[in-house]
Amino acid sequence: MKTLNPPPLLSILLSSVPFFFLLVMVLKYSVNIPFMDQWGMIFLFEHYYSGDLSFMDFWVQENEHRLVFPKLIFLGLGIYSKYNVTYEMFTSLVIACLIYLTIIMHINRNKEIFNIKKSYRWLWIILSLFIFSLSQAGNWLWGFQIQWFLNILAVIAGAFIIANFPINLFTISLTACFGIIATFSLASGILYWIIIQFILIAYKHKSRSSSLPRYGYMWFITSVCILVIYLIDYHTPRNHPGLLEFLHIPFQSLAYIAAYIGSPLSCFGKIFPLAVIIGSLGIGFYVYFLVNKISCDSFQKFRSSSFFLILGMYGILSSILTCVGRVGFDGPKQALVSRYTTVAIIFWTALFFMIYAERYHERVKSIKLKNVIHAVKYTLLGIIFIGVVYSSFNSISLMVAIHGTRSCGKQSVLEGRTECLQHLFISPQQLVEYDIPRLKSLGLSVFSDRNIEKRD
């Protein structure tokens, strides 16, 4: 079956629809009130306005993370907007656009290698539905989650460089810079260094370049240095389960990892067993493609494919790392929370493309077998596509619910009531006695002059 590209203008218009729909939803359901960890960012503004701001304010641990780059964005946006947290949400949308454009740019650059020159524009439309999926509602409507989108953008940017440009001192340094951004935006960025090391080793074995081993050693030394720096004054967060807790509950841990990956296709996490099954199958297909691409003869094809291999591997390793740190809290069903969907969506984006670009059926001589393989391929693509889209529209109800609870919390803050404050922070008493007075004294968020004028 030959698939023809839609016209460029139509492709651009259709691929922009998911973004603008998401933009409308965020405009409609966003609420300018700090939520959970955002209350903990007030100290940045206190130190800024008092002139006591220091590097340690950005370096200090937040759970397992060192949010150096997200905090810089929080402070910059907060100074400009008087800590209107909706600015953070729209910044996440901008970063998501950069993620989407980087993926599309890689596809466009390598369309002939992937043999999709006649159909690649369909991917503009389809993958837009993935990247701007509403199943990430928990992150779209919580500006603090800039950290997720910034982390993923850095990982994808590094993957783009490694997969498209010669490995030399400049490109390896630039890739390392993106690794630093990924690592100091979210703890899972540490995985980036491991994955790129693996890809460089694979490049070495598939290429005759004599310089690759040298750059591989440079990468290893840089990775170790970054890890040592990250661990300076690091401490295990209080009230968190031990890091070896997952070993005591192996079956729950495996279910957690599979559910984490399968959540974007499981009716927005409403069917846990389905998430486990889908996630397990997705991981299985990824392993098949990883082995298949590594064993292929063409270095150029492997290099182009390494972009999606990195994305898929990052999703799987992130699920494992999150399992280690979180399965001891609430069991495997905790893997279905909306904020983890952002990483899982990237995994399915990579897997969808690898299935789409697979041309195994063209190498089979038997027409019947060729038709069977062809049918299986498009059935898998259809299941992934329908799962992502269905889960996305199912998430509209979550956005409505988030808007309702945070609007109630915002009203309670403004009116000095306590009944809805539990929707904004786990300790309403702390908000009343400590955080809300600080927010008010600084004139931030709902207490800024701009918001007071609007209410008047």
N, C-alpha and C positions, 0 to 999 in steps of 0.2 A: 504494500500500500504506500503510495507516494503522498506525502503531506506538503502542501504548498504554504509558504509564509503569507500571512495577511499583510496588507500594505503597511508601510512604516508608520504613517500617521495614525491609522486605525490601531495598530499595535501599541503605540504610545498612549493613545486615549484609553484603550481598554485596560492597559497595565496600570494606569493612574487611578482607575476607579476604586480599587481596594484601599489605596492610601487616602483618598479624599473621603471615602466612607468612614474610615477610621478617624480622620481628622474631625469630622462632624460629630462622631460619637464622643470623642474626647472633649470637644467644645461643650457638648450637651451635658456630660456627666462628670466633668472635673469639678472639684471643690477646693477652694483656696483655704485649706486648713492643714497644719502639720499632722502627720499620721505616723504613729509608732516611732521609728528611729529618727524621724525628722525633728522631733522634740529635742533629741540629743545633739542636734547641730546648732542650737541656739548659742552655745558657747563660742562658736566661730565668730559670730557677730558681736558678742560681748567683747571678745579679745580684739577684734578689728576696731571697734569704735573707741576702745580704751587705749589703743596703741600697743597692746601686749601680744599681738598675734605673732606666733613663731612657727618654725618648721615642725616642731613637735605636735602642734595642734593638728597638723595634717597626717603626721606619721603615726599617732597613737592608734592602737588596735581598736577595731569595731568587730566584736565577735572574733572570727578567725581572719578577718580581712584587714588590709591596710589601704584605706580608701583615699590615697593621696590625690589622684586626679579627679575623682568624683567630688571631693570636698572643695577643690579649686573651682569647679563648676558651680557647686552649691553657693559658695561665697560670692563669686562673681555675679551670678544671676540674682542672688539675694540682695546684694548691695544695690543693684540697678532697680529691682522690682519691690524692694522692701519685703523680701522673703515671701513673695507671692509664689507658692509652690506649683501653680499651674505652668509657670515658665519652665520648670524642670520637666514637666510632662511633654511640653512641645519640643524641648531640646531632645528628649528621647525619640520623638518622631523624626526629627532631622537626622539623628544618628542612624535610625532604622533605614532612612532613605539612602544614606551612604553605604550601609550594609548591602541593601538591595542592588544599588548601582555597581558596587564592586563585583558582586556575583555575576550580574549581567555583562559587565565589561569583560570578565574572564571568559564567559561563554562566547561572546562575540569575537574575541581575539583568537579563540581556538576552535571555531565552528567547523573549519575544514578538517582539522585533525580528528575531531569527534564525529565527522561525517554527518553533520546536522545542518548543513548550509541551507537546505531547502525548507527547514522547519523550525529554525532556532528562535524565530520571533514569537512562536507560540509559548516558549518558555518565559518570555518577558511577562506575559499575561498570567500564566499559571503560577510562577514563582512569586509574583506580587501578592497573590492570595495567601501564600505561605508566610512571607516575611511580615505582612501587615495583618496577620490573623488576629481576630478578637479574642482568641483563646488565651492570649497574653494579657488579658484584662487587668490582672493584678499588678502588672508592671506598667501598662499604659496609664493607669490612673493613680500611680504612686511615683511621684517625681524622684524619690530617693533611689529608685531602681535604674536610674541612669547608669549605675555601675554595671548592670548586666549588658546593656546595649553598647557601652563604651568598651567593655571587655571583649565582646564578640566582634565589634568592628576592628579592634586591634589584631585579634587572631586572624580574621579574614584578610585584613590588609597585609599581614606578614605572609599568609599563605599565597596571596596574589603575587607578591614579589618573588618568593621562592619558586613558584610555578611558571613564571613568565619571563624572568630575566636571568642573565648569566650570573653564576655565583662568583662574586668577587668581594673585595674588602668593603666597597660601598654598599652593595646589596645586603651583605651579611650584617653590616652595621645598622642599616636601616631596619632590617628584619628584627634585630635585637632591640632597637628603639621601640618598635611596636610591642615586643615582648615585655618590655618594662612597663609600658602603659597598661597592657593586659594584666600583668601581675599586681600592679599597684592600683588596680581598679576593682579586682575581685580575686579571692584566694585561688580560684581554679586556674588563674592565669599561669600558675606554676607549671601546669600541665603542658602549656604551649612549648616550653623549653624542651621537654621530653619528646614531644611529637616532632618538632623540627629536627631534633637530633636524629630521630629514627629516619626521617625523610632524607637527611644528608647522608646517612649511612647507606640507604637504598640507592641514592644518586651515585655514590662512590662505586657501588658494585655494578651499576648499569652503565656508567659512563667511563670513558678512558681518560678523563681529565686528571692530570697529576696534581692539580692544586686543591681538589676537593678534600683530601685527607687533612690538609693544613687548616682549611676553614672549619672542618668538622671538629678538630681539636680546639680551635678558637671558640667555637660555639659551646663546647663542653666546659671550658674554663670559665667562660662568661656565665653560663647557667649556674655553675657552682657558686660563683661570686654573688649572683643575684639571690640565690637561696640563702646564703650565709647572711647577707644584708637583711633579707626579709625576716630571718629568725632572731635578729638582734632584739633583745628585750621582749621576745615573744613569750606569751603565757597562754595556757589552755583556758578558754573562757569558763567562768564559774557556772555551775549548774548544768554543764554540758556533759553528755555521756562520754565515757572513756573512748579513746580512738580505737581500741581493740574490741569494743562492744559488739561490733558486727560479726566477729568470729564466733561469738556465743550463740548467735541466731542465724546460721548460714542460709536457711531456706527463706527466711524473711528478708535477708539482705539481697539474695538473688531476685526475689519478687520485687523488691524496692528498685533495683537497677532496671529491670525490665519495664516496670510500671512508669518509671521516670521517662524512659525513651518512648513508651507507647501512649503516654497521656494525651498528646495532641490529636490522636486518632480514636480516642475511646469515649466519644460523646461527652467531652469535657469532664472526664474523670468520674462520671457517674457509674461506670461499670468497671470496677477494679480488675476482675479476672480478664476482661477483654483487653485492658491496658497491658497486663502481664503477657498475654498471648501475642498481641501485636508487637510489643516491644521486643520479645524474644525472637520473633520472626524477622523483625527489622535488623536486629544485631546479627542474626544468622546470615541474612543477605549481604550485610556490610562486610562480614568476614570473607564471604565468597568473593566479593569484588576486590577486597584488599589482596587476597592471595592471587587472584586472576591478574590484577594489574602489576603486581610485583614480578610475576613470572612471565610477563609479556616481553617480547624481544626488543621492541622499540623503546628507546630511552625517551624520545620526544613524546610519545603517547603516555608513557608513565608520568612524565613530568607534568603534562597538562592535566592528567587525572589526579595528580597529587594534591591539587587544590581541594577537590571534593573529598579525597581520602583524609586530609587534615581536618576538614569540617566534621566529617563523620566520626573520626577518632576522638576529636575534642568532645563531641556529644557523649560518647560512650564513657570516656575516662571521667568526664564531669559527673556523670550519673554514679560512677563508682566512688569518686571522692565525696560527693554529697551523701551517699549512703553511709560511708565511714563516719561522717560527722553528724548525721541526722537520724539514722534508722533507730537509734536508741531512744529517741524522744517519744514518738507516737506510732511506731511501727511502720510497715511498708506503705500504708495508704497515705502517709505524709508526702510521698513522692509525687502525688497528683496535684499539689498546690499550684496555683496558676503561675507563680513567679518562675518555676522551673521550666515552664513550657517554652520560654524564649530559647533556651539551649536545645531542647528537644526538637523544636521547629527547624533549627539549623541542620540537625542530623537528618531529618526527613527531606529537607531541601536537597542535601547532598545525595541521599539515597535515591530520591526521585530522579534526579538528573542521571545518575549512574545507570539506573534501569532504562531510562529513556534513550541514552546514548549507546546502550549495549547492542551490538550487531551480531550476536551469536547465531541467530536464525539464518543470516545471510551466508554463513559458512557451512550450513548443513545441506547435503545433496538431496535428501528425501523431501519431496514436496509436502507430504503429509506431516512429517515431523517439523518441517519448517513452519507450517501453518499452526501447529500446536504450540510451538515455542512463541510464535508471534502473538497468538491469542493470550497465552499466559502472561506475556510481557505487558500487554495493554490492559489486561484484567488487573494486574498488580498496580499499574499506574492509576487506573480508575479507582481502585480501593483507597489508595493513598490520597488521591485528590478529593474524593467524596468525604473521606474521614476528616481531612483538614478543614474543608469548607463547612461541613455539618457541625463540627465542634466549634468553629468560629461563630456561626450564627447562634448556637446554643449558649454562647457566652454573653450574649446581649443581656440576658437576665442577671448575670453577675454584675455587669456594669451598672444596671439599674439599682441593684441591691447596694453596691458600693456607694453610689451617689446618695441613696436614701440614708444610710447609716452615717456617712460623713457630713451630710447636710444637717442632720439632727445633732451631731457632735459640735459642728460649727455654731449652731444656734445656742447650744448650751454654753459654749465658751463666751459668746457675746452677751448672753443674759445672766451669766453667773450661776447657772444651774449645773447639776451633776449627773442627771439621769442618763445622758447619752455619752458621757465622757469615756465610758468603757469601750466605745467604738473607735476611739482615737488613741488610747494607750492602755496597757495592761494594768496600770495603777492610776485610777482617777484621782486619788488623794494626792499623788505626786504632782499631777497637773494643777490641781487647785492651789496647793501650798507652794509650789516651786516654779513650774514651767510657764503656766499662764501669766503670772505676775511678771516674769522676766520678758516674755513676749510683748506684754503690754507696755512695760517700761521702755523697751527699745522701739516701740511703735512699728512692729513688724506684722506681716501677714494680715489678719483681719483687723488688727489695731493700727495699721498704717494710715496716714493722712488720706491717701487715695481711697481706701475702702471706707473710711469714716464719711468722706464726702459723698460717696455713692449711696451709703445707707441714709444719709440725711436727705 
